Amino acid sequence: MNLRRVHIIKTVPAIAGPVLYWMHRDFRASDNWGLIHARLQALKLGQPVAVVFCLAPAFSGATLPHFEFLLQGLGETAKALRQSNIPFFALHGDPGIEVARFAREHMAGLIVTDFDPLRIKIRWVQDLLDACDQPVHEVDSRNIVPARVASDHREFMARTIRPKIQRQLQEFLDDFPVLPPHPHSWPSATPPPDFSALRQNLEAEATILPKTRVKPGEEAAHALLADFLENRLPLYMHRNDPNQDVCSDLSAHLHFGMISAQRMVLEIRARRIMGEHIDSFLDELIIRRELSDNFCLHTPDYDTEAGFPAWARETLHRHRHDPRPAIYAPEEFEQALTHEPLWNAAQIQMMRSGKMHGYLRMYWAKKILEWSPSASEALRIAIWLNDRYSLDGRDSNGYTGISWSIGGVHDRGWTERPIFGKIRYMNLAGARRKFDVERYASSWMTPPGN
């Protein structure tokens, strides 16, 4: 593998002992550069390798359906790892501290972990660094071109990061090695993880379990990918019409790292699928996703108004007292009680299915800005709802997309207008030009079972 993916975040004298891979972003046994690096290091040292996962009792507004999606997928991953002679240890508590404790108890020689730019993960990793005695390697397995390699500063917009990624894409778009079962066994018996016991430690709130065709796990993700490439990607030119079933349905799997974006690109290339709509999908999968990690990596306040560009903060401040056509409380937004059927339908889709169509996510967030007393309140409400109901919430993609919609991140100034200032505007007439709004709204406004 390309060692430029590896960022050494703690260097101490090496000691003999097993290699641990702390899995906290890329929850998969296949196509995982972090796990591959850990296995290769263990082979070189003649040591066992194990995967460690730690369930935090709460995580950034995640509800029980989010944890259930994760844990069901992890059950499949643990079985796949066992077939490779790699034990899976499931811990619970404060992740960085618990992983450090596990490493001490088992006299680990090296800890490998995932790259993640979100503040909560940075804190977890810092807890690990403060408490552990082992060298620690961070591996970026989410991005094809690692975020720390692609750019060392916050990029202005997609057009500034695109050439940097494109220049290095071929270097990092190598195929994943297939490694045989690990030859060095864990020194003691390792029973399968007890996910039922883990669930009892959760402090998350229960919400209605999204009824969606999307099933968790690596196997389901790869089946969805095959179906998408065969039946829906050829129709991707209709992607902005939410009445057309042409999207991949893989956003939750990508968020939980149950499938690799790099694997998706390799499969598209292997099939020699080409066309303008294919280029659009690849731009979203590669450039836009990696731009979101760049934004969160270099913007500590990525989920606040302070993360907006200066021109956006200035124009929103200038229009902060503009009259609004309506102002809704957070609970009214949550219950889809606005005056507009299209917005209500999009909110209901997210609550019922755990996802929202990509075009409507932009429209949905911009209307929250229009119907809230301030941009900061709109941002708070949009993040709260997205993290609470979207299966792919609590993600750099979500924070960046909402900040684009409300705060002009990765965008430019447009014609000035009330409330929005120079923030890009979207309205119902524009939506009607793209798709049958009434058809979409009626499909979600009808009570379930009718």
C-alpha positions as CSV (number, residue, x, y, z in Angstrom):
1,M,0.0,0.0,0.0
2,N,1.0,3.6,-0.5
3,L,2.6,4.7,2.8
4,R,1.7,8.3,2.2
5,R,-1.7,7.2,3.6
6,V,0.0,6.7,7.0
7,H,0.3,9.7,9.3
8,I,2.4,8.8,12.4
9,I,0.8,10.7,15.3
10,K,2.8,9.2,18.1
11,T,6.4,8.0,18.0
12,V,7.9,6.1,20.9
13,P,10.4,3.3,21.1
14,A,8.9,0.1,19.6
15,I,8.1,-2.8,21.8
16,A,7.3,-6.4,20.9
17,G,3.6,-7.1,21.0
18,P,0.4,-7.5,19.0
19,V,-0.8,-4.9,16.6
20,L,-4.2,-3.3,17.3
21,Y,-6.4,-1.6,14.7
22,W,-8.8,0.7,16.4
23,M,-11.8,0.8,14.1
24,H,-13.9,4.0,14.6
25,R,-14.8,5.3,11.1
26,D,-14.2,2.6,8.5
27,F,-16.4,-0.3,9.7
28,R,-15.4,-2.9,7.2
29,A,-13.2,-6.0,6.9
30,S,-12.5,-5.6,3.2
31,D,-10.9,-2.7,1.2
32,N,-9.7,-1.1,4.4
33,W,-6.3,0.6,4.2
34,G,-6.2,0.9,8.0
35,L,-6.7,-2.8,8.6
36,I,-4.3,-3.6,5.7
37,H,-1.6,-1.5,7.2
38,A,-2.1,-3.1,10.6
39,R,-1.9,-6.6,9.1
40,L,1.2,-5.7,7.1
41,Q,2.9,-4.3,10.2
42,A,2.0,-7.4,12.2
43,L,3.3,-9.7,9.5
44,K,6.6,-7.8,9.5
45,L,6.9,-8.0,13.3
46,G,5.7,-11.7,13.5
47,Q,2.8,-10.7,15.8
48,P,-0.9,-11.2,16.0
49,V,-3.3,-8.5,14.9
50,A,-6.7,-7.6,16.4
51,V,-9.5,-5.2,15.6
52,V,-10.8,-3.1,18.6
53,F,-14.0,-1.2,18.5
54,C,-15.4,0.9,21.4
55,L,-19.0,1.9,21.7
56,A,-19.5,5.3,23.2
57,P,-22.8,5.4,25.1
58,A,-23.8,8.6,23.1
59,F,-22.5,10.2,19.9
60,S,-23.4,13.6,18.6
61,G,-27.2,13.3,18.6
62,A,-27.2,9.8,17.2
63,T,-30.4,7.8,18.0
64,L,-31.0,4.1,18.5
65,P,-31.6,3.5,14.8
66,H,-28.2,4.8,14.0
67,F,-26.5,2.6,16.6
68,E,-28.6,-0.4,15.4
69,F,-27.5,0.2,11.8
70,L,-23.9,0.3,13.0
71,L,-24.0,-2.7,15.3
72,Q,-25.8,-4.9,12.8
73,G,-23.2,-4.2,10.2
74,L,-20.4,-4.8,12.7
75,G,-21.7,-8.2,13.5
76,E,-21.1,-9.2,9.9
77,T,-17.6,-7.5,9.9
78,A,-16.6,-9.4,13.1
79,K,-17.5,-12.7,11.3
80,A,-15.4,-11.8,8.3
81,L,-12.5,-10.9,10.4
82,R,-12.7,-14.2,12.3
83,Q,-12.3,-16.0,9.0
84,S,-9.0,-14.1,8.5
85,N,-7.8,-15.2,12.0
86,I,-8.3,-11.7,13.3
87,P,-10.2,-11.3,16.6
88,F,-12.7,-8.5,17.0
89,F,-12.9,-7.0,20.5
90,A,-15.9,-4.8,21.4
91,L,-15.4,-2.4,24.3
92,H,-17.7,0.3,25.7
93,G,-17.0,3.6,27.5
94,D,-14.9,6.5,26.6
95,P,-13.2,5.2,23.4
96,G,-9.7,6.7,23.5
97,I,-9.2,5.8,27.2
98,E,-10.7,2.3,26.8
99,V,-8.6,1.5,23.8
100,A,-5.4,2.7,25.6
101,R,-6.4,0.5,28.6
102,F,-6.9,-2.5,26.3
103,A,-3.5,-1.9,24.6
104,R,-1.8,-1.8,28.0
105,E,-3.5,-5.0,29.2
106,H,-2.5,-6.9,26.1
107,M,1.0,-5.4,25.8
108,A,0.3,-4.1,22.3
109,G,3.3,-3.0,20.3
110,L,1.5,-0.7,17.8
111,I,-1.9,1.0,17.5
112,V,-3.3,1.8,14.0
113,T,-6.4,3.9,13.8
114,D,-8.7,5.7,11.3
115,F,-8.5,9.3,10.1
116,D,-11.5,11.5,11.0
117,P,-11.5,15.3,11.1
118,L,-14.6,15.7,13.4
119,R,-13.9,17.3,16.8
120,I,-15.3,14.4,18.8
121,K,-13.0,12.0,17.0
122,I,-10.0,14.3,17.4
123,R,-10.7,14.3,21.2
124,W,-11.0,10.5,21.3
125,V,-7.6,10.2,19.5
126,Q,-6.0,12.8,21.8
127,D,-7.3,10.8,24.8
128,L,-5.6,7.7,23.3
129,L,-2.3,9.6,22.8
130,D,-2.4,10.9,26.3
131,A,-3.0,7.5,27.8
132,C,-1.2,5.0,25.7
133,D,2.5,3.9,25.7
134,Q,2.6,2.6,22.1
135,P,3.4,4.2,18.8
136,V,0.1,5.3,16.9
137,H,-0.4,5.4,13.2
138,E,-3.4,7.1,11.6
139,V,-4.5,5.8,8.2
140,D,-6.9,7.6,5.9
141,S,-9.1,4.9,4.3
142,R,-12.1,7.2,3.6
143,N,-10.5,9.4,1.0
144,I,-8.9,8.1,-2.1
145,V,-6.3,10.9,-2.0
146,P,-5.7,11.2,1.8
147,A,-7.0,14.5,3.2
148,R,-3.6,15.4,4.7
149,V,-1.9,14.8,1.4
150,A,-4.5,16.5,-0.9
151,S,-4.1,19.9,0.7
152,D,-2.6,21.5,3.8
153,H,-5.1,24.3,4.1
154,R,-8.9,25.0,3.7
155,E,-9.8,25.0,0.1
156,F,-11.9,27.8,-1.3
157,M,-14.2,25.6,-3.4
158,A,-14.4,22.4,-5.5
159,R,-12.5,24.0,-8.4
160,T,-9.5,24.7,-6.2
161,I,-9.2,21.2,-4.7
162,R,-10.2,19.3,-7.9
163,P,-6.8,19.7,-9.8
164,K,-4.9,18.8,-6.6
165,I,-6.9,15.5,-6.3
166,Q,-6.8,14.8,-10.0
167,R,-3.0,15.1,-10.1
168,Q,-2.6,12.5,-7.4
169,L,-5.6,10.3,-8.0
170,Q,-3.8,7.7,-10.1
171,E,-1.1,7.3,-7.5
172,F,-3.6,6.4,-4.8
173,L,-6.2,4.6,-6.9
174,D,-4.4,1.3,-6.6
175,D,-6.3,-2.0,-6.1
176,F,-6.6,-3.5,-2.6
177,P,-4.3,-6.4,-1.8
178,V,-6.0,-9.7,-0.9
179,L,-4.2,-11.0,2.2
180,P,-4.4,-14.6,3.4
181,P,-5.6,-15.5,6.9
182,H,-3.2,-14.0,9.4
183,P,-0.6,-16.6,10.4
184,H,-0.1,-15.4,14.0
185,S,-3.0,-16.3,16.2
186,W,-4.1,-14.3,19.2
187,P,-2.6,-15.9,22.3
188,S,-5.9,-16.6,24.1
189,A,-9.3,-17.7,23.1
190,T,-11.5,-14.9,21.8
191,P,-15.3,-15.5,21.9
192,P,-17.5,-13.5,19.5
193,P,-18.4,-10.0,20.6
194,D,-21.6,-9.7,22.6
195,F,-23.4,-7.0,20.8
196,S,-26.6,-7.5,22.9
197,A,-24.6,-6.5,26.0
198,L,-23.2,-3.5,24.2
199,R,-26.7,-2.3,23.3
200,Q,-27.6,-2.2,27.0
201,N,-24.9,0.5,27.6
202,L,-26.5,2.9,25.1
203,E,-27.9,6.2,26.3
204,A,-29.3,7.2,22.9
205,E,-32.9,8.3,22.3
206,A,-35.3,6.0,20.5
207,T,-36.9,7.3,17.3
208,I,-39.1,5.7,14.7
209,L,-36.9,3.1,13.0
210,P,-36.6,4.3,9.4
211,K,-38.4,1.9,7.0
212,T,-35.9,1.7,4.2
213,R,-34.7,-0.8,1.7
214,V,-31.2,-0.1,2.8
215,K,-29.8,-2.9,4.9
216,P,-26.6,-2.4,6.9
217,G,-23.3,-4.3,6.4
218,E,-20.6,-4.9,3.9
219,E,-22.5,-7.6,2.0
220,A,-25.6,-5.4,1.6
221,A,-23.5,-2.4,0.5
222,H,-21.8,-4.4,-2.3
223,A,-25.1,-5.8,-3.5
224,L,-26.5,-2.2,-3.6
225,L,-23.4,-1.1,-5.6
226,A,-23.8,-3.9,-8.1
227,D,-27.5,-3.0,-8.6
228,F,-26.7,0.7,-8.9
229,L,-24.0,0.1,-11.5
230,E,-26.2,-2.2,-13.5
231,N,-29.6,-0.5,-13.3
232,R,-29.5,3.1,-12.0
233,L,-26.1,4.7,-12.9
234,P,-26.9,4.6,-16.6
235,L,-29.9,6.8,-15.8
236,Y,-28.0,9.2,-13.5
237,M,-28.6,12.2,-15.7
238,H,-32.0,12.3,-14.0
239,R,-30.4,12.6,-10.5
240,N,-32.0,15.9,-9.7
241,D,-35.5,14.5,-10.0
242,P,-36.5,12.9,-6.6
243,N,-39.3,11.0,-8.4
244,Q,-36.7,9.0,-10.3
245,D,-35.0,6.1,-8.5
246,V,-31.5,6.6,-9.9
247,C,-29.4,7.4,-6.8
248,S,-27.0,4.8,-5.3
249,D,-28.7,4.5,-1.8
250,L,-25.2,4.1,-0.5
251,S,-24.8,7.3,1.6
252,A,-25.4,5.5,4.9
253,H,-22.9,2.7,4.0
254,L,-20.3,5.3,3.0
255,H,-20.9,7.3,6.2
256,F,-20.4,4.2,8.3
257,G,-17.5,3.0,6.2
258,M,-19.2,-0.2,5.3
259,I,-18.1,0.3,1.7
260,S,-15.0,2.0,0.3
261,A,-15.4,4.9,-2.2
262,Q,-12.2,3.7,-3.8
263,R,-13.8,0.3,-4.4
264,M,-16.8,2.0,-6.1
265,V,-14.5,4.0,-8.4
266,L,-12.5,0.8,-9.2
267,E,-15.7,-1.0,-10.1
268,I,-16.9,1.8,-12.4
269,R,-13.5,1.8,-14.2
270,A,-13.4,-2.0,-14.5
271,R,-16.8,-1.9,-16.2
272,R,-15.6,0.9,-18.5
273,I,-18.8,2.9,-17.9
274,M,-18.4,6.4,-19.4
275,G,-20.4,9.5,-20.1
276,E,-21.1,13.0,-18.7
277,H,-23.4,11.6,-16.1
278,I,-20.8,9.2,-15.0
279,D,-18.3,12.0,-14.6
280,S,-20.9,13.9,-12.5
281,F,-21.3,10.9,-10.2
282,L,-17.5,10.5,-9.8
283,D,-17.1,14.2,-9.1
284,E,-19.6,13.9,-6.2
285,L,-18.1,10.7,-4.9
286,I,-14.5,11.8,-5.1
287,I,-14.1,15.6,-5.2
288,R,-17.2,16.7,-3.2
289,R,-16.7,14.1,-0.4
290,E,-13.0,14.8,-0.1
291,L,-13.7,18.6,-0.1
292,S,-16.0,18.0,2.9
293,D,-13.2,16.3,4.9
294,N,-10.9,19.2,3.9
295,F,-13.4,21.7,5.2
296,C,-13.8,20.0,8.6
297,L,-10.1,19.2,8.9
298,H,-9.1,22.9,8.5
299,T,-12.2,24.5,10.1
300,P,-12.5,23.7,13.8
301,D,-15.8,25.5,13.9
302,Y,-17.2,23.6,10.9
303,D,-20.7,23.4,12.5
304,T,-21.1,27.1,13.5
305,E,-21.5,30.4,11.8
306,A,-17.8,31.1,12.4
307,G,-17.1,28.5,9.7
308,F,-18.8,30.5,7.0
309,P,-16.6,32.6,4.7
310,A,-16.2,36.3,5.6
311,W,-18.4,37.5,2.7
312,A,-21.2,35.2,3.8
313,R,-21.1,36.3,7.4
314,E,-21.1,39.9,6.4
315,T,-24.1,39.6,4.0
316,L,-26.1,37.5,6.4
317,H,-25.4,40.0,9.2
318,R,-26.6,42.9,7.0
319,H,-29.9,41.1,6.4
320,R,-30.4,39.7,9.9
321,H,-33.4,42.0,10.6
322,D,-35.2,41.4,7.3
323,P,-38.8,40.3,7.7
324,R,-39.4,36.6,7.2
325,P,-42.4,35.2,5.4
326,A,-42.8,32.8,8.4
327,I,-40.8,31.8,11.4
328,Y,-41.1,28.2,12.8
329,A,-39.9,26.7,16.0
330,P,-37.5,23.8,15.9
331,E,-40.3,21.4,16.9
332,E,-42.5,22.7,14.0
333,F,-39.7,22.0,11.6
334,E,-39.2,18.5,13.1
335,Q,-42.9,17.7,12.8
336,A,-43.1,19.0,9.2
337,L,-45.7,21.7,10.1
338,T,-44.6,24.4,7.7
339,H,-46.9,26.0,5.2
340,E,-45.1,24.4,2.2
341,P,-46.0,20.8,1.2
342,L,-42.7,20.2,-0.7
343,W,-40.6,21.1,2.4
344,N,-42.8,19.0,4.6
345,A,-42.6,16.0,2.3
346,A,-38.8,16.2,2.3
347,Q,-38.7,16.3,6.1
348,I,-41.1,13.4,6.3
349,Q,-39.0,11.4,3.8
350,M,-36.0,11.8,6.1
351,M,-38.0,10.8,9.2
352,R,-39.6,7.8,7.6
353,S,-36.7,6.5,5.4
354,G,-33.5,7.8,7.1
355,K,-32.5,9.7,4.0
356,M,-33.4,12.7,1.8
357,H,-32.9,13.2,-1.9
358,G,-29.7,15.2,-2.5
359,Y,-31.3,18.1,-4.4
360,L,-34.0,18.4,-1.8
361,R,-31.4,18.5,1.0
362,M,-30.1,21.8,-0.4
363,Y,-33.6,23.2,-0.8
364,W,-34.6,21.9,2.7
365,A,-31.7,23.7,4.4
366,K,-32.2,27.0,2.5
367,K,-35.8,27.1,3.5
368,I,-34.8,26.6,7.1
369,L,-32.7,29.8,6.7
370,E,-35.6,31.6,5.2
371,W,-38.0,30.6,8.0
372,S,-35.7,31.1,11.0
373,P,-34.9,34.2,13.0
374,S,-31.1,34.0,12.2
375,A,-28.6,32.1,10.1
376,S,-27.0,30.7,13.3
377,E,-30.4,29.4,14.5
378,A,-31.1,27.9,11.0
379,L,-27.7,26.2,11.0
380,R,-28.4,24.7,14.4
381,I,-31.8,23.4,13.5
382,A,-30.6,21.9,10.2
383,I,-27.7,20.1,11.8
384,W,-30.0,18.9,14.7
385,L,-32.6,17.4,12.3
386,N,-30.0,15.9,9.9
387,D,-28.0,14.3,12.6
388,R,-31.2,13.0,14.4
389,Y,-32.9,11.5,11.4
390,S,-30.5,10.9,8.5
391,L,-28.7,7.6,8.7
392,D,-25.7,9.4,7.2
393,G,-25.8,12.3,9.7
394,R,-23.0,13.3,12.0
395,D,-20.7,13.4,8.9
396,S,-18.3,15.9,7.3
397,N,-20.5,15.7,4.2
398,G,-23.6,16.8,6.2
399,Y,-21.9,19.6,8.0
400,T,-20.3,20.9,4.8
401,G,-23.5,20.6,2.7
402,I,-25.6,22.5,5.3
403,S,-22.9,25.2,5.5
404,W,-23.0,25.5,1.7
405,S,-26.7,25.9,1.7
406,I,-27.0,28.3,4.6
407,G,-23.5,30.0,4.8
408,G,-22.0,30.0,1.3
409,V,-19.2,27.6,2.1
410,H,-17.5,26.5,-1.2
411,D,-19.8,28.9,-3.1
412,R,-19.6,32.5,-4.4
413,G,-21.8,35.5,-3.8
414,W,-25.0,35.8,-6.0
415,T,-27.5,38.5,-6.6
416,E,-28.4,40.2,-3.3
417,R,-31.9,39.7,-2.0
418,P,-33.8,39.9,1.3
419,I,-32.9,37.5,4.1
420,F,-30.3,35.6,2.0
421,G,-28.2,38.5,1.1
422,K,-25.7,37.1,-1.5
423,I,-26.3,33.5,-0.4
424,R,-27.5,31.3,-3.3
425,Y,-31.3,31.3,-3.4
426,M,-33.6,28.4,-4.2
427,N,-37.4,28.6,-4.5
428,L,-40.4,26.5,-5.3
429,A,-40.6,27.7,-8.9
430,G,-37.1,26.5,-9.5
431,A,-38.0,23.1,-8.0
432,R,-41.0,22.9,-10.3
433,R,-38.8,23.4,-13.3
434,K,-36.7,20.4,-12.3
435,F,-39.4,17.8,-11.4
436,D,-43.1,17.2,-10.6
437,V,-43.3,18.7,-7.2
438,E,-46.9,17.7,-6.5
439,R,-46.1,14.1,-7.4
440,Y,-43.2,14.0,-5.0
441,A,-45.1,15.8,-2.2
442,S,-48.1,13.5,-2.4
443,S,-45.9,10.4,-2.3
444,W,-44.6,11.4,1.2
445,M,-47.5,13.4,2.6
446,T,-49.8,10.3,2.4
447,P,-49.9,8.5,5.8
448,P,-48.0,5.2,5.8
449,G,-50.2,2.3,4.8
450,N,-52.6,4.3,2.7
